[in-house]
């Protein structure tokens, strides 16, 4: 089966974790300012998930790039090197 070639542009792809984090912070701020408890709780949980998701994606990308930079062949980082 052939893989689809549809991909996001690099600037958009790189900015997604920051967008998740910003939306999460906005939702948390909004939940603090809303008078309704139920809506505030829902928005707060949604904001927490967005904030944590953005941070996790940022850290995972950083670790992957660091790991990839430590190997001679970045395409296959976990193969044993034969000398």
N, C-alpha and C positions, 0 to 999 in steps of 0.2 A: 504494500500500500504506500502510495506516495504521500509525503508529508507536505502540508500546506505551507506556502511561502509568505503568508500574511504575517507581518511583524509590525510592532510599534516603532516609530522613529526613536533614535537614541535619546534625544533630549526629553521626549515624553516618557520613555521608559525609565530614565534616571530620575525624573522628578516625581514619579508615582509614590514612593515611600514618604516624601516630604508632603505631598498632597494628603495622604492618609493621616499623617501626623497632624497636619494643620486642621483637617476636618475633625479629627478626634478632639483636639483642643477646643475648637469652636463649639462642638457638641457638649463638651464638659462645661464650658462657660455658659452656654445656653441653658443647660440643665440646672445650673446654680441660680440663674436669674428667673426661671419660670416659677410661677406660684403653684401650679398644679403638681401634686406629688406623683401621681401615676405617670404623667407625661415626662416629668423631670427625671424619674427613675429610669424610664425607658431610654430617654435621650442620654442620660449619664452612662448607662451600660453600653449603649452604642458608641459613645465617645471614647470610653475606655477601651473597647475592642479596636476601634480605629487607631487610637494612639499606640496601643501595644503592637498592633499589626504593622504599623509603619516603622516602629523601632526594630521589630524583629526582622523585617525585610532589609532594613539598612544594615543591621549587624550581620545577617547571613551573607549579603552581597560582599561586605567588607572582608569577612573571613574567607569566602570562596576566592576572592581575588588575591588575597594574601597567600593562600595555599597554592594557588595556581602559579604565582610568581616564584615560588620556591622550587619548582620542578623545571627540568630542562625542556620537557615536552608538555606544554600546557594542555594539549588535547587529551592526554591520558595521564593524569597526575598520580594514579595509584598503582601503576605497573612497576615491577621491580626492574631496576636498571641492570643490564648485563655489562660486565666489564671485560 
